[in-house]
């Protein structure tokens, strides 16, 4: 097996990628990491800052932490962000705006925890 030289790998990673009409500035992707920093399910200024710092550091595509979908059984934690509701989507709009301003792209990880959720 031949491993490309570091300069070749860096050149490949720095190329833009096109995914279903979405242009990503490079091929560096930040995987989702659950953070539980959204009281009331609303991502705030700290969440926007967290993700925009990653974009500013060169991450081309950010996949957000899991975000509950709009179903009562999707999850019950009050600190996991939601991807439904006027206030929650307004919070995500601010996050996306800051990530875009820093040169990155961002997509949500839509999450329904299903059978592992607490009963009730």
N, C-alpha and C positions, 0 to 999 in steps of 0.2 A: 504494500500500500504506500502510495506517495502522498506526503503531506505538503500542501503548498507552503511556500516561504511566507513568513509573517507579513511582508509587504504586499504580497499577492492576496492574502486573506483579508488584510485591511482594505485593500482596493475593492474587493468583492463586497465586503460588508458596508462600504460607504456608498455603494450604488443605490439609486432610488429603486423602489419597487412599486408596481402597479397591481392593485388587488381590487377587482370589481369596480373600477372607476375611482378608487381611493389611491392617491399617490402618497407614498411614504418616502420621506427624504433619504432614508438609509434602511439597512436590513437589521438594525439593532432593535430588538423587541423586549419590552419589560413585561414579564409574566404577571398575572394577577396575584396579589397578596392581600389577604383579609386583614383589615386594620381596625375596624370598629370605632372609627373616629367621627361618626356622623350622628350626633344626638337627634332623636326624632326622625332619623332616616334622611336628614337634610345635609348634604355635603356643604361645608362652610368654607371660609377663607383659608383655613389651615389645610384643607383637602386640596383646594386649588393651588396653594403654594407648594404642597408636597409634589403634586404631579407636574406642575410647571417647572420646578427645579430639575426634575428628571429630563424633561424635554430640553431645557437649556443646556444640560450636560451632554446632549447628543443622542438621547434615545429617540429613535425614529417613530416607533409605534408603541403606545402605552395601552395595555389591556387593564382596565380598572379592576379593583377588588370586586368581589361578588356583590351584585346589586339585586335586591329583592324585586321580583316582578309583581305586578298588580293583582295578586290573588291572596286571599286570607290565609291560605296554608303555605305560602311561599317561605315564611320564616317569621320568627317572633322577636328577635333582638331589636331593641330600640336604638342601637348604635350602628347597625348595618345600614348603609344607604339604600334608598329605594330608587327605582327607575320608573316611577309613576307618581302622579300627584303634582299639582301646580307648584307648590313650594319646593319640592324635591327636584323637579325638572329645571326650575329656575336656578337652583344651586348647581346642577350639572352644567347648565349653560355657561355659568361663570367659570367653572373648571375648564370646560372646553375652550372658552375664549382665551384664558391665560395660557393653556397648553399650546394653542395655535399661535399666540403672540410670541411664544418662546421657540417656535419653529417645529413643534411636534404634531403628531396626530394621536387621537385617543378614541378607543372604542370601549363600550361597557361589557363586562362579563355579566350576562343575565343569569340570575340564580333563583332556583326554586329548590329548597332543601328537601322537600318531599317527606319521606317517612322518618327522617332523623329529627324532624322538628319536635318541639315540646307539645304534648297533648293539651288541647284547650281551645 
